[in-house]
Amino acid sequence: MRDFALTKTYYVYLMTHWNHRVIYVGVTNDLQRRVYEHKNKLVEGFTTKYNKTTNPQWMDLSQSF
């Protein structure tokens, strides 16, 4: 039996409303795409409800499967 290690990178990111009273925590495998979706309100949810976001704070979580 062969072991195949595939590495996937995931990002945990934080976005907040202008007054920093609401924090959104997200996970994605494509941070650039996801931030673009938030900034352009392409997916209903946090950014459509609160209208604005700060630049995300993020960290890289890599895991081998």
C-alpha positions in Angstrom: 0.0 0.0 0.0 1.4 3.4 -1.0 1.1 6.5 1.1 0.3 9.7 -0.8 0.6 12.9 1.1 -1.4 15.8 -0.3 -0.9 19.2 1.3 -3.8 21.6 1.4 -3.5 25.1 2.7 -6.4 26.7 4.6 -6.6 30.2 6.0 -8.5 31.3 9.1 -9.3 34.9 8.8 -11.0 37.6 10.8 -13.0 40.5 9.5 -14.8 43.2 11.5 -17.3 46.0 11.1 -15.9 49.6 11.2 -16.6 49.9 14.9 -15.0 46.5 15.8 -18.1 45.4 17.7 -18.8 42.5 15.4 -16.1 40.0 14.4 -16.5 37.5 11.6 -14.3 34.4 11.5 -14.0 32.5 8.3 -12.0 29.5 6.8 -11.1 29.2 3.2 -8.6 27.6 0.9 -8.5 30.7 -1.4 -8.0 33.8 0.7 -7.7 36.2 -2.3 -11.0 35.0 -3.8 -12.8 35.1 -0.4 -11.7 38.6 0.4 -12.8 39.7 -3.0 -16.2 38.1 -2.4 -16.5 39.9 0.9 -15.4 43.3 -0.4 -17.8 43.1 -3.4 -20.7 41.7 -1.4 -21.0 38.7 -3.7 -22.1 36.3 -1.0 -24.9 37.2 1.4 -23.9 37.3 5.0 -21.6 39.4 7.1 -20.5 42.0 4.6 -24.0 42.5 3.2 -25.5 42.8 6.7 -22.8 45.2 8.2 -21.9 46.9 4.9 -18.1 47.4 5.5 -15.2 45.3 6.5 -11.6 46.0 7.6 -8.7 44.3 5.8 -8.7 40.7 7.0 -6.2 39.4 9.6 -5.3 35.9 8.7 -3.1 32.9 9.4 -2.0 30.0 7.2 -3.0 26.5 8.4 -1.4 23.7 6.5 -2.2 20.1 7.0 -1.2 17.0 5.2 -3.8 14.4 4.4 
